[in-house]
C-alpha cells in the first residue's frame, strides 16, 4: 500500500466565548456579483471575531486589495495574542451539515500532504484537481498566504466510497461535540465532533486508494494550489527532517464521500457583462443536442450545446473568450438559473448562458481518463451550501 497522503493536524478553533454564528463565513469565491450579500454579512459581524477578517472575498479583487491583504495577517496575529484560539490535540473533526436543500452532509476535517497533490491537468498524484487550475488566480492568494501565520480552509475533497466504510468506522454518535450552531446568511446548521482515534480512520482512507488515486478536489482547488506554490518555495531551503515536519507542507481540508446523499452536482452558469447583447447573441451559435439556455433582458431562449457536459462547458467558454478578446467585456460564474435571469434583467448589457449539470457518478472516471475538466464545469450544490470557514491550522 502506498504511503498515506493524510496528515493528522492539531486544529485551531475559537474559544467557547466566541459567537460562532459571526465567526463562520462562507467561502470567499461565492456571491461574486452580489455586493448586498457581503454588506449584510459585514453588518452582521460588526466588531466580533470572525473569519470574515481572515479571508478576502473575491468580490473585492477588482479593487485595490493591498490594505485588506495586509490586514488579514495582522488580524490573525492579533487574534492569537488575544487568546481567541484553542488548539486541539492531534485528531480530525467530523462535520454534520444541514442546509436549506439537504438534511445532512457528513465530512471529516483533516490535513493532506501537499507532496501528494498536483493541479497539473494530467497527473498520477494521489490528490488531483477535478477542474483546470487558472494560474492567474493564484498570485492574489499567494500574497495573502505569504503574510499569514494561519490557514482557514474552504477546500472540499471528494473520495469514492460507495459502501461508506469511512463513516461506518467513525462512531459518529459517541464523539464529543466541539461546536454546534446555526450558520449565518441562510447557510443552515453545522455540528463538529472530535475524532481522537485518527489512525483507524487513516487506515480506512488508505484502503480506498484505487489506481494511485484517493481524493479529487471538489471545491477550493485554487486555494490548495496556492498552498502548494508556497510550500514549493519554502521547502528548497529546508533539510529533509525540516521538510517532513514543517507545518506549511500540510493543508487543512474537509473530505466528503462522493456518494454522500448530501452531495449533488449543479451546473455553473456564465453571465457576460459589458457587452452588446445583440451582437453577442448573433455569434452564439448552437453546437449540439445538449440542453442549454440563453438569457438577455431576463428572457430565456433554448440553446443547443454539446451533450457531453465538459465539452459543452469548453465550447461555451471558448466563444466567450473569443468574444471578449475582440469586443471587451467580463465574465462571471453564477449558481442558479433564477440568478442569471435576474442579473440579465437588471443589466441590458449582459447575456447569460445556462449549462447542463454533470452526473456526480461520472467524476472520477472522467478525470482519470481525460485529466482535469474545464474550469467551473460543476458546483457541489448551491451557493449557500458551500463550506464555511471554521477550523484553522498553523502554517
BALOBA-1460 file (C-alpha; in Angstrom, 3 decimals):
// residues 395
<rec num="1" residu="x" x="0.000" y="0.000" z="0.000"/>
<rec num="2" residu="x" x="1.405" y="3.472" z="-0.836"/>
<rec num="3" residu="x" x="2.394" y="5.878" z="1.911"/>
<rec num="4" residu="x" x="-0.612" y="7.788" z="3.233"/>
<rec num="5" residu="x" x="-1.292" y="11.290" z="1.931"/>
<rec num="6" residu="x" x="-3.194" y="12.143" z="5.126"/>
<rec num="7" residu="x" x="-1.641" y="14.077" z="7.991"/>
<rec num="8" residu="x" x="-3.131" y="14.300" z="11.482"/>
<rec num="9" residu="x" x="-3.231" y="18.007" z="12.464"/>
<rec num="10" residu="x" x="-3.712" y="19.969" z="15.637"/>
<rec num="11" residu="x" x="-6.735" y="22.018" z="14.621"/>
<rec num="12" residu="x" x="-7.433" y="25.515" z="15.884"/>
<rec num="13" residu="x" x="-10.936" y="26.564" z="16.925"/>
<rec num="14" residu="x" x="-12.213" y="29.732" z="18.597"/>
<rec num="15" residu="x" x="-12.551" y="29.642" z="22.372"/>
<rec num="16" residu="x" x="-16.099" y="28.967" z="23.654"/>
<rec num="17" residu="x" x="-16.813" y="32.657" z="24.328"/>
<rec num="18" residu="x" x="-16.682" y="33.489" z="20.593"/>
<rec num="19" residu="x" x="-20.010" y="33.874" z="18.760"/>
<rec num="20" residu="x" x="-19.696" y="31.040" z="16.223"/>
<rec num="21" residu="x" x="-22.502" y="32.346" z="14.013"/>
<rec num="22" residu="x" x="-20.469" y="35.517" z="13.467"/>
<rec num="23" residu="x" x="-17.174" y="33.588" z="13.318"/>
<rec num="24" residu="x" x="-18.021" y="31.260" z="10.419"/>
<rec num="25" residu="x" x="-18.439" y="32.840" z="6.960"/>
<rec num="26" residu="x" x="-18.917" y="31.327" z="3.540"/>
<rec num="27" residu="x" x="-16.123" y="30.538" z="1.055"/>
<rec num="28" residu="x" x="-14.535" y="33.648" z="-0.472"/>
<rec num="29" residu="x" x="-15.385" y="32.646" z="-4.054"/>
<rec num="30" residu="x" x="-19.161" y="32.804" z="-3.550"/>
<rec num="31" residu="x" x="-21.614" y="35.644" z="-4.317"/>
<rec num="32" residu="x" x="-19.068" y="37.367" z="-6.541"/>
<rec num="33" residu="x" x="-21.768" y="39.537" z="-8.160"/>
<rec num="34" residu="x" x="-23.821" y="40.210" z="-5.043"/>
<rec num="35" residu="x" x="-22.341" y="43.065" z="-3.005"/>
<rec num="36" residu="x" x="-25.515" y="43.188" z="-0.937"/>
<rec num="37" residu="x" x="-24.666" y="39.766" z="0.497"/>
<rec num="38" residu="x" x="-21.277" y="40.958" z="1.734"/>
<rec num="39" residu="x" x="-22.630" y="44.267" z="3.012"/>
<rec num="40" residu="x" x="-25.267" y="42.425" z="5.034"/>
<rec num="41" residu="x" x="-22.639" y="39.991" z="6.349"/>
<rec num="42" residu="x" x="-20.383" y="42.914" z="7.291"/>
<rec num="43" residu="x" x="-23.210" y="44.475" z="9.313"/>
<rec num="44" residu="x" x="-23.983" y="41.137" z="10.994"/>
<rec num="45" residu="x" x="-20.366" y="40.504" z="12.030"/>
<rec num="46" residu="x" x="-19.618" y="44.039" z="13.196"/>
<rec num="47" residu="x" x="-16.626" y="44.015" z="15.544"/>
<rec num="48" residu="x" x="-16.977" y="40.395" z="16.640"/>
<rec num="49" residu="x" x="-14.131" y="37.944" z="15.938"/>
<rec num="50" residu="x" x="-14.808" y="36.461" z="12.521"/>
<rec num="51" residu="x" x="-13.151" y="34.638" z="9.647"/>
<rec num="52" residu="x" x="-14.514" y="37.486" z="7.528"/>
<rec num="53" residu="x" x="-11.417" y="39.330" z="8.803"/>
<rec num="54" residu="x" x="-9.118" y="36.405" z="7.964"/>
<rec num="55" residu="x" x="-10.107" y="35.894" z="4.318"/>
<rec num="56" residu="x" x="-10.641" y="38.052" z="1.229"/>
<rec num="57" residu="x" x="-13.998" y="37.731" z="-0.568"/>
<rec num="58" residu="x" x="-13.319" y="37.641" z="-4.296"/>
<rec num="59" residu="x" x="-15.883" y="40.356" z="-4.969"/>
<rec num="60" residu="x" x="-13.215" y="42.814" z="-3.778"/>
<rec num="61" residu="x" x="-10.429" y="41.521" z="-6.021"/>
<rec num="62" residu="x" x="-11.137" y="44.050" z="-8.781"/>
<rec num="63" residu="x" x="-10.205" y="46.948" z="-6.492"/>
<rec num="64" residu="x" x="-7.044" y="47.833" z="-4.579"/>
<rec num="65" residu="x" x="-6.707" y="44.968" z="-2.121"/>
<rec num="66" residu="x" x="-3.297" y="45.739" z="-0.626"/>
<rec num="67" residu="x" x="-4.678" y="47.112" z="2.642"/>
<rec num="68" residu="x" x="-7.189" y="44.279" z="3.004"/>
<rec num="69" residu="x" x="-4.476" y="41.666" z="2.338"/>
<rec num="70" residu="x" x="-2.094" y="43.221" z="4.884"/>
<rec num="71" residu="x" x="-4.878" y="43.363" z="7.459"/>
<rec num="72" residu="x" x="-5.545" y="39.617" z="7.206"/>
<rec num="73" residu="x" x="-2.151" y="38.560" z="8.581"/>
<rec num="74" residu="x" x="-2.226" y="41.335" z="11.182"/>
<rec num="75" residu="x" x="-5.652" y="40.234" z="12.387"/>
<rec num="76" residu="x" x="-4.552" y="36.604" z="12.650"/>
<rec num="77" residu="x" x="-1.636" y="37.618" z="14.857"/>
<rec num="78" residu="x" x="-3.875" y="39.870" z="16.939"/>
<rec num="79" residu="x" x="-6.394" y="37.068" z="17.444"/>
<rec num="80" residu="x" x="-3.540" y="34.795" z="18.532"/>
<rec num="81" residu="x" x="-2.275" y="37.404" z="21.006"/>
<rec num="82" residu="x" x="-5.772" y="37.983" z="22.382"/>
<rec num="83" residu="x" x="-6.320" y="34.277" z="23.062"/>
<rec num="84" residu="x" x="-9.121" y="33.849" z="20.521"/>
<rec num="85" residu="x" x="-7.938" y="30.338" z="19.586"/>
<rec num="86" residu="x" x="-7.732" y="26.999" z="21.338"/>
<rec num="87" residu="x" x="-5.544" y="24.227" z="19.906"/>
<rec num="88" residu="x" x="-6.993" y="20.721" z="19.906"/>
<rec num="89" residu="x" x="-4.978" y="17.537" z="20.409"/>
<rec num="90" residu="x" x="-3.992" y="15.739" z="17.228"/>
<rec num="91" residu="x" x="-7.107" y="14.457" z="15.542"/>
<rec num="92" residu="x" x="-9.839" y="15.064" z="12.992"/>
<rec num="93" residu="x" x="-13.252" y="16.720" z="13.122"/>
<rec num="94" residu="x" x="-16.439" y="15.050" z="11.936"/>
<rec num="95" residu="x" x="-18.786" y="17.640" z="10.426"/>
<rec num="96" residu="x" x="-22.541" y="17.198" z="10.184"/>
<rec num="97" residu="x" x="-24.040" y="19.913" z="7.996"/>
<rec num="98" residu="x" x="-27.658" y="20.608" z="7.130"/>
<rec num="99" residu="x" x="-28.612" y="23.178" z="4.505"/>
<rec num="100" residu="x" x="-31.838" y="24.591" z="3.044"/>
<rec num="101" residu="x" x="-31.524" y="21.846" z="0.411"/>
<rec num="102" residu="x" x="-30.269" y="18.729" z="2.228"/>
<rec num="103" residu="x" x="-30.954" y="17.337" z="5.702"/>
<rec num="104" residu="x" x="-27.416" y="16.039" z="6.268"/>
<rec num="105" residu="x" x="-23.937" y="16.046" z="4.733"/>
<rec num="106" residu="x" x="-21.064" y="14.460" z="6.625"/>
<rec num="107" residu="x" x="-17.377" y="15.211" z="6.224"/>
<rec num="108" residu="x" x="-14.066" y="14.833" z="8.001"/>
<rec num="109" residu="x" x="-11.725" y="17.779" z="8.508"/>
<rec num="110" residu="x" x="-8.159" y="16.518" z="8.148"/>
<rec num="111" residu="x" x="-4.855" y="17.631" z="6.651"/>
<rec num="112" residu="x" x="-3.257" y="16.380" z="3.463"/>
<rec num="113" residu="x" x="0.366" y="16.211" z="2.383"/>
<rec num="114" residu="x" x="0.897" y="18.740" z="-0.407"/>
<rec num="115" residu="x" x="3.646" y="16.499" z="-1.789"/>
<rec num="116" residu="x" x="0.841" y="14.102" z="-2.759"/>
<rec num="117" residu="x" x="-1.218" y="16.779" z="-4.550"/>
<rec num="118" residu="x" x="-0.968" y="18.051" z="-8.118"/>
<rec num="119" residu="x" x="-3.047" y="20.539" z="-10.076"/>
<rec num="120" residu="x" x="-1.475" y="19.570" z="-13.406"/>
<rec num="121" residu="x" x="-4.111" y="18.691" z="-15.989"/>
<rec num="122" residu="x" x="-2.825" y="15.118" z="-16.410"/>
<rec num="123" residu="x" x="-1.462" y="13.680" z="-13.188"/>
<rec num="124" residu="x" x="-0.974" y="10.409" z="-11.342"/>
<rec num="125" residu="x" x="-0.917" y="12.110" z="-7.921"/>
<rec num="126" residu="x" x="-2.961" y="10.665" z="-5.065"/>
<rec num="127" residu="x" x="-4.790" y="14.008" z="-4.752"/>
<rec num="128" residu="x" x="-5.840" y="15.616" z="-8.049"/>
<rec num="129" residu="x" x="-7.677" y="18.692" z="-9.256"/>
<rec num="130" residu="x" x="-11.070" y="17.849" z="-10.730"/>
<rec num="131" residu="x" x="-11.051" y="21.051" z="-12.790"/>
<rec num="132" residu="x" x="-8.378" y="23.022" z="-14.592"/>
<rec num="133" residu="x" x="-6.410" y="25.465" z="-12.487"/>
<rec num="134" residu="x" x="-6.233" y="29.065" z="-13.712"/>
<rec num="135" residu="x" x="-2.720" y="30.120" z="-12.753"/>
<rec num="136" residu="x" x="-3.641" y="33.816" z="-12.935"/>
<rec num="137" residu="x" x="-5.927" y="33.344" z="-9.942"/>
<rec num="138" residu="x" x="-3.131" y="32.178" z="-7.647"/>
<rec num="139" residu="x" x="-0.992" y="35.363" z="-7.128"/>
<rec num="140" residu="x" x="-3.575" y="37.271" z="-5.004"/>
<rec num="141" residu="x" x="-3.942" y="34.225" z="-2.790"/>
<rec num="142" residu="x" x="-0.160" y="33.884" z="-2.536"/>
<rec num="143" residu="x" x="0.044" y="37.468" z="-1.249"/>
<rec num="144" residu="x" x="-2.423" y="36.588" z="1.494"/>
<rec num="145" residu="x" x="-0.787" y="33.303" z="2.468"/>
<rec num="146" residu="x" x="2.753" y="34.730" z="2.460"/>
<rec num="147" residu="x" x="1.893" y="37.046" z="5.340"/>
<rec num="148" residu="x" x="-0.401" y="34.648" z="7.193"/>
<rec num="149" residu="x" x="0.622" y="32.523" z="10.194"/>
<rec num="150" residu="x" x="-2.606" y="30.511" z="9.934"/>
<rec num="151" residu="x" x="-4.862" y="28.966" z="7.291"/>
<rec num="152" residu="x" x="-8.626" y="28.605" z="7.255"/>
<rec num="153" residu="x" x="-9.833" y="26.257" z="4.530"/>
<rec num="154" residu="x" x="-12.863" y="26.103" z="2.305"/>
<rec num="155" residu="x" x="-11.307" y="23.190" z="0.389"/>
<rec num="156" residu="x" x="-13.547" y="20.157" z="-0.004"/>
<rec num="157" residu="x" x="-12.081" y="16.848" z="-1.167"/>
<rec num="158" residu="x" x="-14.185" y="14.059" z="-2.644"/>
<rec num="159" residu="x" x="-13.424" y="10.383" z="-2.098"/>
<rec num="160" residu="x" x="-15.080" y="7.402" z="-3.781"/>
<rec num="161" residu="x" x="-16.600" y="5.232" z="-1.038"/>
<rec num="162" residu="x" x="-19.851" y="3.644" z="-2.279"/>
<rec num="163" residu="x" x="-20.052" y="1.353" z="0.777"/>
<rec num="164" residu="x" x="-19.484" y="4.275" z="3.179"/>
<rec num="165" residu="x" x="-16.804" y="2.398" z="5.102"/>
<rec num="166" residu="x" x="-15.168" y="5.585" z="6.372"/>
<rec num="167" residu="x" x="-18.269" y="6.815" z="8.184"/>
<rec num="168" residu="x" x="-19.095" y="3.296" z="9.369"/>
<rec num="169" residu="x" x="-15.673" y="3.263" z="11.031"/>
<rec num="170" residu="x" x="-16.338" y="6.542" z="12.852"/>
<rec num="171" residu="x" x="-18.639" y="6.203" z="15.882"/>
<rec num="172" residu="x" x="-20.483" y="9.394" z="14.969"/>
<rec num="173" residu="x" x="-22.995" y="9.342" z="17.834"/>
<rec num="174" residu="x" x="-20.355" y="8.807" z="20.535"/>
<rec num="175" residu="x" x="-17.922" y="11.583" z="19.640"/>
<rec num="176" residu="x" x="-17.565" y="14.693" z="21.845"/>
<rec num="177" residu="x" x="-19.139" y="17.822" z="20.365"/>
<rec num="178" residu="x" x="-16.800" y="20.740" z="19.619"/>
<rec num="179" residu="x" x="-19.301" y="23.157" z="18.087"/>
<rec num="180" residu="x" x="-22.991" y="23.143" z="17.199"/>
<rec num="181" residu="x" x="-24.577" y="26.297" z="15.763"/>
<rec num="182" residu="x" x="-26.608" y="27.953" z="13.027"/>
<rec num="183" residu="x" x="-24.630" y="29.332" z="10.086"/>
<rec num="184" residu="x" x="-25.277" y="32.922" z="9.081"/>
<rec num="185" residu="x" x="-26.854" y="34.170" z="5.833"/>
<rec num="186" residu="x" x="-29.032" y="31.102" z="5.287"/>
<rec num="187" residu="x" x="-26.215" y="28.547" z="5.358"/>
<rec num="188" residu="x" x="-28.082" y="26.052" z="7.524"/>
<rec num="189" residu="x" x="-26.634" y="24.354" z="10.603"/>
<rec num="190" residu="x" x="-23.367" y="22.623" z="11.442"/>
<rec num="191" residu="x" x="-22.141" y="20.370" z="14.229"/>
<rec num="192" residu="x" x="-18.482" y="19.396" z="14.677"/>
<rec num="193" residu="x" x="-17.286" y="16.415" z="16.726"/>
<rec num="194" residu="x" x="-13.736" y="15.441" z="17.693"/>
<rec num="195" residu="x" x="-12.223" y="12.228" z="16.297"/>
<rec num="196" residu="x" x="-9.353" y="11.127" z="18.538"/>
<rec num="197" residu="x" x="-8.966" y="7.607" z="17.095"/>
<rec num="198" residu="x" x="-7.389" y="9.051" z="13.978"/>
<rec num="199" residu="x" x="-5.103" y="6.184" z="12.997"/>
<rec num="200" residu="x" x="-8.064" y="3.853" z="12.440"/>
<rec num="201" residu="x" x="-9.631" y="6.451" z="10.144"/>
<rec num="202" residu="x" x="-6.384" y="6.928" z="8.200"/>
<rec num="203" residu="x" x="-6.143" y="3.190" z="7.579"/>
<rec num="204" residu="x" x="-9.676" y="3.095" z="6.186"/>
<rec num="205" residu="x" x="-8.963" y="6.032" z="3.877"/>
<rec num="206" residu="x" x="-5.764" y="4.349" z="2.686"/>
<rec num="207" residu="x" x="-7.762" y="1.235" z="1.767"/>
<rec num="208" residu="x" x="-9.794" y="3.346" z="-0.700"/>
<rec num="209" residu="x" x="-6.809" y="4.216" z="-2.915"/>
<rec num="210" residu="x" x="-7.517" y="2.976" z="-6.450"/>
<rec num="211" residu="x" x="-5.026" y="3.302" z="-9.312"/>
<rec num="212" residu="x" x="-2.982" y="5.630" z="-7.149"/>
<rec num="213" residu="x" x="-5.939" y="7.999" z="-6.595"/>
<rec num="214" residu="x" x="-7.706" y="8.809" z="-3.310"/>
<rec num="215" residu="x" x="-9.026" y="12.379" z="-3.419"/>
<rec num="216" residu="x" x="-10.425" y="14.717" z="-6.055"/>
<rec num="217" residu="x" x="-10.593" y="18.402" z="-5.175"/>
<rec num="218" residu="x" x="-14.281" y="19.255" z="-5.377"/>
<rec num="219" residu="x" x="-14.107" y="22.859" z="-4.129"/>
<rec num="220" residu="x" x="-11.271" y="25.259" z="-3.348"/>
<rec num="221" residu="x" x="-8.683" y="23.981" z="-5.823"/>
<rec num="222" residu="x" x="-7.106" y="27.422" z="-6.290"/>
<rec num="223" residu="x" x="-6.628" y="27.769" z="-2.549"/>
<rec num="224" residu="x" x="-4.990" y="24.353" z="-2.420"/>
<rec num="225" residu="x" x="-2.837" y="25.245" z="-5.424"/>
<rec num="226" residu="x" x="-1.744" y="28.369" z="-3.559"/>
<rec num="227" residu="x" x="-0.710" y="26.293" z="-0.549"/>
<rec num="228" residu="x" x="1.257" y="24.027" z="-2.905"/>
<rec num="229" residu="x" x="3.018" y="27.013" z="-4.522"/>
<rec num="230" residu="x" x="4.038" y="28.444" z="-1.137"/>
<rec num="231" residu="x" x="5.303" y="25.051" z="0.009"/>
<rec num="232" residu="x" x="7.388" y="24.615" z="-3.130"/>
<rec num="233" residu="x" x="9.041" y="27.957" z="-2.385"/>
<rec num="234" residu="x" x="9.728" y="27.160" z="1.249"/>
<rec num="235" residu="x" x="10.973" y="23.608" z="1.041"/>
<rec num="236" residu="x" x="14.074" y="24.391" z="-1.037"/>
<rec num="237" residu="x" x="15.957" y="25.816" z="1.927"/>
<rec num="238" residu="x" x="14.988" y="23.079" z="4.376"/>
<rec num="239" residu="x" x="16.705" y="19.862" z="5.426"/>
<rec num="240" residu="x" x="14.927" y="16.539" z="4.892"/>
<rec num="241" residu="x" x="13.883" y="16.439" z="8.554"/>
<rec num="242" residu="x" x="12.612" y="20.019" z="8.419"/>
<rec num="243" residu="x" x="10.633" y="19.287" z="5.256"/>
<rec num="244" residu="x" x="8.919" y="16.346" z="6.894"/>
<rec num="245" residu="x" x="7.686" y="18.313" z="9.897"/>
<rec num="246" residu="x" x="7.174" y="21.822" z="8.505"/>
<rec num="247" residu="x" x="3.509" y="22.868" z="9.008"/>
<rec num="248" residu="x" x="3.327" y="24.540" z="5.572"/>
<rec num="249" residu="x" x="3.710" y="21.102" z="3.957"/>
<rec num="250" residu="x" x="0.239" y="20.132" z="5.153"/>
<rec num="251" residu="x" x="-3.067" y="21.774" z="4.224"/>
<rec num="252" residu="x" x="-6.367" y="21.562" z="6.078"/>
<rec num="253" residu="x" x="-9.354" y="20.280" z="4.064"/>
<rec num="254" residu="x" x="-12.736" y="18.652" z="4.519"/>
<rec num="255" residu="x" x="-13.088" y="15.207" z="2.940"/>
<rec num="256" residu="x" x="-16.603" y="14.188" z="1.842"/>
<rec num="257" residu="x" x="-17.795" y="10.954" z="0.284"/>
<rec num="258" residu="x" x="-18.868" y="11.456" z="-3.340"/>
<rec num="259" residu="x" x="-21.777" y="9.097" z="-2.567"/>
<rec num="260" residu="x" x="-22.999" y="11.050" z="0.464"/>
<rec num="261" residu="x" x="-26.708" y="11.861" z="-0.106"/>
<rec num="262" residu="x" x="-25.934" y="15.470" z="0.768"/>
<rec num="263" residu="x" x="-23.564" y="15.814" z="-2.208"/>
<rec num="264" residu="x" x="-25.146" y="16.651" z="-5.524"/>
<rec num="265" residu="x" x="-23.833" y="18.456" z="-8.576"/>
<rec num="266" residu="x" x="-25.271" y="21.632" z="-10.058"/>
<rec num="267" residu="x" x="-24.279" y="23.470" z="-13.211"/>
<rec num="268" residu="x" x="-22.302" y="26.697" z="-13.073"/>
<rec num="269" residu="x" x="-23.687" y="29.258" z="-15.495"/>
<rec num="270" residu="x" x="-21.960" y="32.185" z="-17.226"/>
<rec num="271" residu="x" x="-23.006" y="35.834" z="-17.278"/>
<rec num="272" residu="x" x="-21.066" y="38.042" z="-19.698"/>
<rec num="273" residu="x" x="-21.165" y="41.730" z="-18.757"/>
<rec num="274" residu="x" x="-20.320" y="44.971" z="-20.501"/>
<rec num="275" residu="x" x="-21.182" y="43.728" z="-23.992"/>
<rec num="276" residu="x" x="-23.508" y="44.493" z="-26.865"/>
<rec num="277" residu="x" x="-26.078" y="41.804" z="-26.073"/>
<rec num="278" residu="x" x="-27.466" y="41.563" z="-29.613"/>
<rec num="279" residu="x" x="-24.008" y="41.195" z="-31.151"/>
<rec num="280" residu="x" x="-23.072" y="38.523" z="-28.588"/>
<rec num="281" residu="x" x="-26.250" y="36.545" z="-29.270"/>
<rec num="282" residu="x" x="-25.807" y="36.706" z="-33.059"/>
<rec num="283" residu="x" x="-22.452" y="34.988" z="-32.778"/>
<rec num="284" residu="x" x="-23.541" y="32.428" z="-30.174"/>
<rec num="285" residu="x" x="-24.413" y="29.511" z="-32.431"/>
<rec num="286" residu="x" x="-25.845" y="26.164" z="-31.228"/>
<rec num="287" residu="x" x="-23.285" y="23.346" z="-31.301"/>
<rec num="288" residu="x" x="-25.030" y="20.197" z="-30.124"/>
<rec num="289" residu="x" x="-28.119" y="18.465" z="-28.783"/>
<rec num="290" residu="x" x="-27.429" y="19.152" z="-25.115"/>
<rec num="291" residu="x" x="-29.915" y="21.404" z="-23.321"/>
<rec num="292" residu="x" x="-28.624" y="24.893" z="-22.564"/>
<rec num="293" residu="x" x="-30.273" y="28.314" z="-22.443"/>
<rec num="294" residu="x" x="-29.518" y="31.936" z="-23.267"/>
<rec num="295" residu="x" x="-30.764" y="34.901" z="-21.231"/>
<rec num="296" residu="x" x="-30.958" y="38.504" z="-22.376"/>
<rec num="297" residu="x" x="-33.078" y="41.129" z="-20.658"/>
<rec num="298" residu="x" x="-34.317" y="38.392" z="-18.356"/>
<rec num="299" residu="x" x="-35.846" y="36.454" z="-21.270"/>
<rec num="300" residu="x" x="-34.937" y="32.825" z="-21.885"/>
<rec num="301" residu="x" x="-34.356" y="31.030" z="-25.187"/>
<rec num="302" residu="x" x="-33.237" y="27.436" z="-25.684"/>
<rec num="303" residu="x" x="-29.624" y="26.926" z="-26.711"/>
<rec num="304" residu="x" x="-28.137" y="23.681" z="-28.045"/>
<rec num="305" residu="x" x="-24.764" y="22.704" z="-26.563"/>
<rec num="306" residu="x" x="-22.649" y="19.537" z="-26.672"/>
<rec num="307" residu="x" x="-24.312" y="16.567" z="-24.997"/>
<rec num="308" residu="x" x="-21.098" y="15.798" z="-23.070"/>
<rec num="309" residu="x" x="-21.055" y="18.367" z="-20.232"/>
<rec num="310" residu="x" x="-17.288" y="19.062" z="-20.189"/>
<rec num="311" residu="x" x="-17.411" y="19.606" z="-23.969"/>
<rec num="312" residu="x" x="-20.393" y="21.931" z="-23.552"/>
<rec num="313" residu="x" x="-18.517" y="23.982" z="-20.961"/>
<rec num="314" residu="x" x="-15.380" y="24.098" z="-23.099"/>
<rec num="315" residu="x" x="-17.348" y="25.222" z="-26.173"/>
<rec num="316" residu="x" x="-19.182" y="27.996" z="-24.362"/>
<rec num="317" residu="x" x="-16.024" y="29.237" z="-22.662"/>
<rec num="318" residu="x" x="-14.149" y="29.285" z="-25.969"/>
<rec num="319" residu="x" x="-16.795" y="31.523" z="-27.548"/>
<rec num="320" residu="x" x="-16.900" y="33.837" z="-24.531"/>
<rec num="321" residu="x" x="-13.107" y="34.194" z="-24.525"/>
<rec num="322" residu="x" x="-13.042" y="34.890" z="-28.259"/>
<rec num="323" residu="x" x="-15.810" y="37.497" z="-27.996"/>
<rec num="324" residu="x" x="-14.247" y="39.301" z="-25.038"/>
<rec num="325" residu="x" x="-10.842" y="39.355" z="-26.704"/>
<rec num="326" residu="x" x="-12.376" y="41.061" z="-29.741"/>
<rec num="327" residu="x" x="-15.031" y="43.319" z="-28.234"/>
<rec num="328" residu="x" x="-14.297" y="43.559" z="-24.494"/>
<rec num="329" residu="x" x="-16.432" y="42.590" z="-21.530"/>
<rec num="330" residu="x" x="-16.096" y="40.413" z="-18.452"/>
<rec num="331" residu="x" x="-17.461" y="37.039" z="-17.413"/>
<rec num="332" residu="x" x="-18.818" y="35.912" z="-14.046"/>
<rec num="333" residu="x" x="-19.779" y="32.437" z="-12.854"/>
<rec num="334" residu="x" x="-23.262" y="32.144" z="-11.400"/>
<rec num="335" residu="x" x="-25.136" y="29.494" z="-9.422"/>
<rec num="336" residu="x" x="-28.807" y="29.069" z="-10.234"/>
<rec num="337" residu="x" x="-30.789" y="29.916" z="-13.369"/>
<rec num="338" residu="x" x="-33.000" y="32.334" z="-11.449"/>
<rec num="339" residu="x" x="-29.930" y="34.382" z="-10.556"/>
<rec num="340" residu="x" x="-28.921" y="34.509" z="-14.227"/>
<rec num="341" residu="x" x="-32.397" y="35.728" z="-15.148"/>
<rec num="342" residu="x" x="-32.323" y="38.470" z="-12.503"/>
<rec num="343" residu="x" x="-28.832" y="39.677" z="-13.408"/>
<rec num="344" residu="x" x="-29.593" y="39.944" z="-17.123"/>
<rec num="345" residu="x" x="-32.923" y="41.601" z="-16.409"/>
<rec num="346" residu="x" x="-31.178" y="44.260" z="-14.327"/>
<rec num="347" residu="x" x="-28.370" y="44.851" z="-16.842"/>
<rec num="348" residu="x" x="-29.211" y="45.232" z="-20.561"/>
<rec num="349" residu="x" x="-25.504" y="44.997" z="-21.432"/>
<rec num="350" residu="x" x="-25.253" y="41.431" z="-20.205"/>
<rec num="351" residu="x" x="-26.018" y="37.949" z="-21.525"/>
<rec num="352" residu="x" x="-26.436" y="34.753" z="-19.556"/>
<rec num="353" residu="x" x="-25.563" y="31.245" z="-20.754"/>
<rec num="354" residu="x" x="-27.018" y="28.375" z="-18.743"/>
<rec num="355" residu="x" x="-25.329" y="24.983" z="-18.956"/>
<rec num="356" residu="x" x="-26.478" y="21.433" z="-18.154"/>
<rec num="357" residu="x" x="-25.269" y="19.706" z="-15.000"/>
<rec num="358" residu="x" x="-22.900" y="16.736" z="-14.864"/>
<rec num="359" residu="x" x="-23.742" y="13.494" z="-13.047"/>
<rec num="360" residu="x" x="-21.563" y="13.126" z="-9.971"/>
<rec num="361" residu="x" x="-21.083" y="9.415" z="-10.673"/>
<rec num="362" residu="x" x="-19.079" y="10.362" z="-13.777"/>
<rec num="363" residu="x" x="-16.461" y="12.480" z="-11.981"/>
<rec num="364" residu="x" x="-13.704" y="10.025" z="-11.040"/>
<rec num="365" residu="x" x="-13.875" y="8.121" z="-14.325"/>
<rec num="366" residu="x" x="-13.811" y="11.299" z="-16.429"/>
<rec num="367" residu="x" x="-10.841" y="12.816" z="-14.614"/>
<rec num="368" residu="x" x="-8.892" y="9.543" z="-14.595"/>
<rec num="369" residu="x" x="-9.456" y="9.196" z="-18.331"/>
<rec num="370" residu="x" x="-9.141" y="12.783" z="-19.575"/>
<rec num="371" residu="x" x="-7.448" y="14.732" z="-16.794"/>
<rec num="372" residu="x" x="-8.827" y="17.887" z="-15.167"/>
<rec num="373" residu="x" x="-12.164" y="19.079" z="-16.519"/>
<rec num="374" residu="x" x="-12.704" y="22.624" z="-17.846"/>
<rec num="375" residu="x" x="-12.867" y="25.242" z="-15.122"/>
<rec num="376" residu="x" x="-16.266" y="25.670" z="-13.447"/>
<rec num="377" residu="x" x="-17.742" y="22.540" z="-15.020"/>
<rec num="378" residu="x" x="-19.819" y="21.777" z="-11.956"/>
<rec num="379" residu="x" x="-20.683" y="23.015" z="-8.498"/>
<rec num="380" residu="x" x="-21.305" y="20.866" z="-5.464"/>
<rec num="381" residu="x" x="-24.752" y="22.127" z="-4.550"/>
<rec num="382" residu="x" x="-25.965" y="25.698" z="-4.264"/>
<rec num="383" residu="x" x="-24.028" y="28.737" z="-3.057"/>
<rec num="384" residu="x" x="-25.484" y="28.568" z="0.458"/>
<rec num="385" residu="x" x="-24.158" y="25.014" z="0.803"/>
<rec num="386" residu="x" x="-20.506" y="25.855" z="0.237"/>
<rec num="387" residu="x" x="-18.059" y="25.317" z="3.036"/>
<rec num="388" residu="x" x="-17.872" y="27.962" z="5.744"/>
<rec num="389" residu="x" x="-14.529" y="28.918" z="7.277"/>
<rec num="390" residu="x" x="-14.478" y="27.499" z="10.803"/>
<rec num="391" residu="x" x="-11.337" y="25.494" z="11.623"/>
<rec num="392" residu="x" x="-7.767" y="26.718" z="11.287"/>
<rec num="393" residu="x" x="-4.218" y="25.399" z="11.368"/>
<rec num="394" residu="x" x="-0.792" y="26.917" z="11.902"/>
<rec num="395" residu="x" x="1.312" y="27.123" z="8.747"/>
